[in-house]
């Protein structure tokens, strides 16, 4: 764990050094106090876990950082306009034939993992780390944002059964859950509003494989096929995936293989009779930073990993420390997944088979036929995926962060979605198949590391996970 550094912060209007605040040995303030206008003060972040005492009545002054909706209009295909902090949704190429919905992705921080990694939360006041304090806050956030689809990570099994699922069902959600396969009792959940969607299929993905030594970790994914509830004879379907990939920064080989397994399941679930794919939303904690090879593979649809060190795949560490490079291929043939990230159908002796002989499973899950491949260091997938967030603030170039604790503040959480059909031809790696498209209407703004340390990082009194929830509004043209 690194040592705290003294930081010079430009603070929002609610913060300044105030009277009666405890000071350090050199007389400088250790905590922050409510004030009138923005100021610049010297702050020692490690001291922020102290109560902000000092008022004559013993009251505590707490600052909350506001996140706002950024509404996006594609007035032309070359420039996306971000309209910023608006209270009213602007007119964005409106149409009668549309289906609008919202999606939240949120790593809610398993209580067991919090307690097992307490060194990450030394900056926090102890009371804010108790589940009895955290869950009401998390539920309050979910209620406030009222998303139509929730993709939750680090959902602890006992809390899911006793509190999370009943609470969400009372809010009108249908919940599906996949627990990790090992001893860690948490997993991924996808919950959706009964009023907006019907459930067509549930497809859990286990990344642990007893017959593949590489895949000895217990991470999981979950893929749902949902049908919007709209008065249409040919109602489209939407594929929603959720995952939490392995954390270990030095095992990029496992991360890429887990991602390939998830993409193969998505390909199977989202594949339509005409050979195209239905619109796809892929959420989760990918434990990889923007611009990393893993992130670039998702967005660009291809990756040449020849000579790539396993510690460089996720970008979490600056140095690969002499680690070995990725093997070619990364995963063995018996995994049954091709370098195109689809399930392989092996060639068998030709036997006459009529349509009536096909099982319903074979009809429902159309696999892509793959011929024998020679060894290649090129990975690709069949989707044209964009990220809801741009990961840097356009005016300053300062990184957005989605997680912030005492060891790091970075982006590892994402909402990826199918690009609009008009944009598919311009997306690298999208030549393989057409993809149904979604239009991004709005996103809930993210914050900088500096913003988050003004409220003592995460978790804090108002934000009860070490991750921020990501939220997006989409439109499906019918």
N, C-alpha and C positions, 0 to 999 in steps of 0.2 A: 504494500500500500504506500503510495507516495505521500510526501509531507505537504501540508497546506501551504499555499503561497499567498502572500499579501497581494490583494488586487485593488486596483483603482477602478471604481465602478461609477458610471453615469446612471443615476437612479431615477425611477419614475417619480411622479409627483408626490406619492404617498410616503416617501421615505426621506429621512434626514436624521442627523445626529441630534438628539433631544436632551433637554435638561434632566438631570437625575439619572442618566444612563450610566452603568458601570464603565469604568475606563481601565485601560491597560497601565502597566508600570510607567510608561512614558506619557500618560495622561490622555491618550487618544481613545475615542469611543469604541466599544466592542460590539454594541448592538445598534439597531436602527430604530428611529422613532417617527411617528406620523408628523408631517409638516405640510407646508403649503405649495411650494414649487420645487421643480427638479433641481438637484444639487449634485455636486461631485464630492465624494468623501472617500477617505481611506477606510477599508473594511478588512477585518481579519475573519474570513469565513468560518474558521474552526470555532470561533466563539459564538456563533449564531445559535447554537443549541441552547443557550441560556434563555430564560424567560425574558421577554422585553418588558421588564418592570421599570418603574420610575414615576408613574403617575401618582398624585397624592391619594387617589382612591384605590391604588393597587391594581388598576386596570391594565390589560395587556393590549398593546397596539400591534395589530397584524396587518400586513399589506397583502392584498390579493392581486395577482397579475391577470389582467383581462385578455382573453383570447377572442378574436373577432372573426366573422365570416368574410372570406374573400370570394366575391362572386365573379365568375369567369364567363366571358362571352367570346365565342369564336366568330367575330365579325368577318374575318377572312381566315383562310387555312394556313397562312404563313405567320400570323401573329395572334397570340392568345392574350387577351386583355384582362388584367386582374384589376378589379374595381375597388378593392380595398375594403375599408371599414364602413359598411353600409348596413342599415337596419332593414332596408326593404330590398327584396330580390329584384334586380333590374330585369327588363324585358330581354330575354336571350333567345332570339329566334323561336318564338313560341309556336306551338302547333297543337291542333286538336288531337292528332294521332300520336300520343306520347304517353309514357309511363315514367313518372318521376319517383325516385326512392333514395333513401339515405343509408349509408353504411358506416359503422364504427368499428375500428380495430383497437383493442385495448389489452395490454398485458397488465393484469390487475395485481400481480405480485403475490404468489402463494405464501401463506403465512409460514409454512414449514421452511420454505426456501429463505425467507426473510430471517428466520431464527437461526438457520444453518449458516448464513452468511452475514452475521451481525456486524462484522468489520466494515461492511459497506454502508452502514447506517449510523456510524458514530456521531455524525453531525446532527442527528435527529433528537428531538426531545422524546424521552421514553414513552410517554402516554400516546403519542401519535402512531406508535408502531403496533399497538394492540389491535387484534382483529375486531374486537368489540367497538373500537373507535373507527377503524378503517372501513369496514363494510358499509355502515350507514352513509359514509361519504361517497364511496364508489357507487352505491345504489342511487344516491342523490344526483350524481353526474349522469348516470344512465337515464334516469327519469327526465332530467333537464334537457338533454340533447334528443331524447326520444327517437333514436334511429330506427329505421325499419328492419335493419339487419345488424346483429352484433357478432363480431368475431373476437372471442376472448381467449387469451392465453394465460397460463399458470393458474388455471381454475382447480383449486384443491378439492378432491373428491368428497370429503366429509362436509365441507362448506357448501359444495354444489348441491348435495342432496338435502341438507338441512335448511339452507338459507337462500342460496343464489337462485337455484331453479324455482322454488316456490315463489320467491319475490318477483322473478321475471315473468313467470306464468300469470301472476296476478296483474301484471302490466300488459297482458295480451300477447306475450311471446310464446312460441313453440320452441323448445330447447332440444338440441342434440349434443352429445358429449362423447369424447374419446379420451380415456385416461392413458397416461404413459404405461408402457409395458413392464417397466422395472419396479423398483422399490419406491421411487418418488411418487407420492400420491396426488399428482396434479396432471392436468391435460388441457385439451382445447375444446371449446364449445362454440357452436354456431346457433344463434337464436334469431328468430324472425317473427314479424308481426303476422298473426293469423289473418288480420284484415287485409294484408297486402299480398301474401303469397300462399300457394299450396305446395306441399312437399311431394316431390316425385321420387327421389331416391336419396339414400344416405350411404356414403362410401368412406369408411375409415381407412387410414393408411398407417401401417406399423412399419417403422424404419428399422427395427431390430429384425435380423434374419439369422437364425441359428446356423443355416448352411452357408453363410457368407461371413468369414472372419472379420472383414472390414466393417460390417454393420453390427457392431456390438453395443450400440447405444440405443436408448429407449425412447427417443423422441417420436412424435406422431404427427399426423395430419388428419384433416377431416374435409371431405368434399361433398357438398349437397347440390342437388339439381332442384331448382325452384321454378314454379310457374306463377307469373304475376296474375292476380285476380282482376281481370279486365274483361269487359263485355266484347270479346273479339272471337270470331270463329277460329282464327289461326293464332292463338295466343303463343307468343314466343316463350322460351325458357332461358334461365340464367344459371350459370354454374358459379357457385361460391365456394372458395377453398380457404382453409385456415391452417396455419402451422406454426410451430416453434422449433426452429432448427437448433442443432447442437451449438452450445456456446464456445467450446474450446477453440481459441484462436489459431492453434497450431494443427488442427485437424481439418484443413480445407478439403481433403479427399473425402472425408465423411460428409461434410456439409454439401458438397456438390452432388454426391450420390443420393443423399436424402432429398435434395431439390429435384433431381432427375426422377426419383420415385413418385414425388408429388405431381410433377408435370405429366408423367405417364398416366397417372390416375385421372388427372384433369382431362387429358386427351381422350381417354376412354369414355368418361362421363359426358363431356361436352360435344363429342363427335355426333354430327347429324347425318341423316340419310343421304343428303346431297353432297357429302364429303367436306362440308364446311364445319365450323364450330360455332356453337351458340356463344353469346357474350359471356365473358369470364371476369370474375373479380377474385384476386388472390391476395389475402391479407396475412399478416403475421409478424412475429419477431424472427427475423432472418439472421440475426447475429452477424451482420455484415454491413459495412458502411457504404455510403454513396461513392460510386466510382471504382469500387473494388471489382476484381474479376467476376465474382459471383453476381454482384449487382448488375454489372454490364451484360452478363449472359442473359439475365432475365429480360432486360430492356432491349437488347440488340438481337436476341434470338440466336446468337452463335458465340462460340468461344474456342480459340485455339490455345490449349493449355500446355503445349510442348515447352518444357523447360521451366514451368511455373512452380515455385516452391509452395509446399502445402501451407506454410504459414502466411503466405501472401494472398490467399484466395479470398479471405473475408475482409482484409484491410484493417483488422482490429489492432494489429501490431505493426509498428513501423519497420522493424527488422525481422527477417526470417531466421536469423541466428544460425545460419548454416544448415538449416533443415533440408531434408531430402526433397527432391522435386516429385511432382505427381507422376505416377506410373501410367503407361499407355497400354491398354485402356485403364481407366481409374477403377472400374468395378469389373468383376469377373463375368463371363458369359452366362453362368448359371443364375444370375440375378434375373435374367429374362427381360432386360430393358436395353434398347438399342442406344446408339450414340445420338439418335434423334429424339431421345427421351419419350419413346412410346414402347408399349408392351410388344415383345416379339412374338410372332406366330411362326413357329418352326415348320419347315416343309416336311410333310409326311407323304408316304406312298399314296398316289391318287386313288381315291375311292369315290364311286358315284354316290352323290348325296343330294336329295331333293330338298326344296325349301321346307317341306313339311317335316323333315328330319331335324331341322335346327331347333335347338332348345331356346326357351325364352331368354335365358341369360346371354346366349350367343347373339340373339337379335337385339337385345337391349344395349349390350356393351360391344359395339363394333370395334374390333382391333385393327390396327394398321398392319398390313402385311409387309414384313421386312425380310430382305434377302440377306444372305451371309455377307458380312462386312469384313473388309481387310482392316487391320489395325490402323486406327486413325486417332490423332490428337484433337480432332475437331468435334465439338459438341454443338448441337443445335436443337431448337424446339420450334413448334409450328404456330406459335401465337405472336400477335403483335401487341405487346404490353407496354403501357405507359405508367409512370408513377404519378399519383395524385399530387405529391409535393415536389417542389423543385430543389429542396435541400439547402439552398442558400438564399439569404435575403437579397433581392435584386439591387437595392440602393447601396448596400454596404459590402456585400460579398461574405458577410458573417454566416457561419453555418447554423442551420436549424438543428435543434436537438430533440430527440424523442425520449431519452432516458438520461437521468442525472442523479448520481449518488456520489459517495465520497471518493470513488476511484476514477470515474470518468463521466463525461457528458458528451454523448454522440447520438447519431441517428442509426438505429437498427431496426425500427418498425416501419412497415410500409403498407400502403394499399396500392396494388397494381390492378390495372383494368384494361380490357380490350379497347384498342383505339377505334375511332370511328372508321367505317368502311372506306370513306374517301381517302383516309390517310394510310391505309394498309400498304399500298404500293410503294410508299416512301419509307417504310420501316425496314431496316436491314434484317435479314433472316426471316422475312415474312412471305417469301416466295412460295413456300410449300403448300399453303392452303389459305383460303379466304377465312376471315374472322368476323363474326358479328360484332358490331361496334357500340360503344356507349359514349355519351357526351358528358363530360365533367362540367357541372353547373357551378359548384362552389366547394370550398374546403375550409375547415376551421384552422385558423392560423396557428403555426407553431411558434416556439420561443427560442431565444438564444441561451447559451449557458449563463451569460451575465444576468439575463432576466430571471432565471431560476434561482441563482444564488441570492437575489434580493429577497426571496421568500424561503431562504435556508435550504435550497435544493429540494430533492424529493426523497421520501414522502415528507409532507408537512401538514399543517393544521387543516388545509383545505383540499390538498391533492394527496390521496392516500395510497398511491402506488409509486414506484420509482420510475414508471413510464407515464407519458402523457397519452390520453386517448387521441387517436386520429379519427377524423370524421369528414366524410365527403357526401355530396349530393350529386346524383347521376340522373340522366335522362336516357330512356330507351325509346328510340323512334320506332313506331309500329308500322 
